[in-house]
Amino acid sequence: MTGKIVKIAGPLVIADGLADIKMYDVVRVGARRLIGEVIEIKPDSAAVQVYEETAGLTPGEPVVSTGEPLSVLLAPGLITTIFDGIQRPLERIKDQCGSFIAKGIDIPALDMEKKWRFVPTAAVGGTLRAGDTLGYVQETMAVKHLIMLPPLAKGGVLKSIESGEFKITETIAVVTGENGAEEKIAMLQKWPIRRKRPHAGKLPPDKPLITGQRIIDTLFPIAKGGTACIPGPFGSGKTVVQHQLAKWADADMIVYIGCGERGNEMTDVLQEFPELKDPKTGESLIQRTVLIANTSNMPVAAREASVYTGVTIAEYFRDMGYNVAMMADSTSRWAEALREMSGRLEEMPGEEGYPAYLGSRLAEFYERAGRVTALGAQKREGTLSVIGAVSPPGGDLSEPVTQNTLRVAKVFWALDSALAYARHFPAINWLKSYSLYIDNLEPYYAREIDEDWPQMRAQTTELLQQESELQEMVKLVGMDALSGREQLTLEAARSIREDYLHQVAFDEVDTYTSFRKQYLMLKAALAFYQAGLKLLQQSKDVTRIFKLPIRSKIARMKYTPEKDLAQLEKLPEEIAQAVGEL
């Protein structure tokens, strides 16, 4: 089906002559065959969102429909590759045309000529259905790439299956259906990015995604299969937090999307990840990472597609039974792309010019997270956790993108510029942030860590809230006017803030803290508070314990290596003994 251009407005092209076109069909625009997607259909025309620079296009040039929606290729070769927002392989494009992406370049997302060693696990004669595993490819040292029957496959009896090295387009198995029709199966799947991949059922999230960041794991945890947002002003550390989560989160796979952020931020990821040692496998972290770079200097329209591209790839690995964590940096840039295209379509604007459907689009995106039972007889269970950064102008959390995100995300990590300027990292404000997964996760904490963990967490939160109230009083009447108990509360809260919540991302020991170490550190910090309370009960001057030498041990406990945790186990007893000698 071929039409022609009648109007050009930046990345938006209006074409006529496309009578049978469908929404979200991919089209090729102009003589250079630029890639675009249909986003509006009228009786006599169609609006096309072009994902490349439209300079040089003229009315009358052809618009050719491919008859297919914008889709991603799913097969071995995804891991360690860096794509742009519409899954074009940037490294292979660089090899072919240099540092700049040539207009209309058409390179397959995956290498169609490379051969992968396929190891079958399904038996000939067995009955297969959609989602069942045929075998695997050891794609990297860290990831066993399962080859599954496609979600829309009819299934049947496995007639034949081959072992050996194959291209992703070659037939590896043949399935005979009920009517005797044969279906040839290759390693390559194709899936539309705007359509959720099906699953057998959704399960409640009941295990934490352990990040190694103490303020997150202790106070505001995210569950595996959960959703979180990180709003904050410029310079407050959104990208650094997401980098830390991508490096250390307890996930089998990482999908990192640079959606409209600066190019140097993606450069940091590209430079750091290959050099970082994965604590789970001992190999390079890049061996379980997929990168999507759609930076601020790339076409704005492609930002909108990039988050869907990333979440579809993440769902594919989730269906294999993996725990996948997806980072989107940032959804504000994605929303800005929606606003620009909505304006060019002359739609009725909503708040601050964003489209009226902004909230529903955000909800559609975040609801693709979850803990699910995958299709197939093997009953695989996988999770997809979605963590999106939000960049509100001037740090104004009342703006539409932040507010609509808060309606759907279950965890809110509010970054604070005052904490960032005070060099407190992570700069997550413990008074504004929250997690709605705590009740779901408490049975896990009691079972896997210690029964008193929920009480320790509650006491920590209470101390920090009391400190905030007391600091207002100190500003009015001074520290000397406070009672001994109030002074102890302030000192204990300061210890929790500086010795526990503050974490040095660039220190090789402090950058990651296991849950066991977090428990021992928090127990020691609270033991100092409990010892002070006992001193108060004896009517003694509590301020004497503030300068005890044991305080330096508490301050240094974050730098204790994981192999030396026995030192932290003894710390509460040492605190009690030191205070008892007063």
Secondary structure, DSSP 8 states (H G I E B T S, - for coil): -EEEEEEEETTEEEEE--TT--TTEEEEETTTTEEEEEEEEETTEEEEEESS--TT--TT-EEEEEEEE-EEEESTT-TT-EE-TT--BHHHHHHHH-SS--TT----SS-SS--EEEEE-S-TT-EE-TT-EEEEEE-SSS-EEEEE--TT---EEEEEE--EEE-TTSEEEEEE-TTS-EEEEES-EEEETTS----SEEE---SB---S-HIIIIIS--BTT-EEEEE--TTSSHHHHHHHHHHHSS-SEEEEEEES--HHHHHHHHHHTTTSB-TTTSSBGGGGEEEEEE-TTS-THHHHHHHHHHHHHHHHHHTTT-EEEEEEE-HHHHHHHHHHHHHHTT--B-GGG-BTTHHHHHHHHHTT-EEEE-SSTT--EEEEEEEEEE--GGG-TTSHHHHHHHTT-SEE--B-HHHHHTT-SS-B-TTT-EES-HHHHHHHHHHHT-TTHHHHHHHHHHHHHHHHHHHHHHHHH-GGGS-HHHHHHHHHHHHIIIIII---TTSTTTT---HHHHHHHHHHHHHHHHHHHHHHHTT--GGGGGG-THHHHHHHGGG--GGGTHHHHHHHHHHHHHHHT-
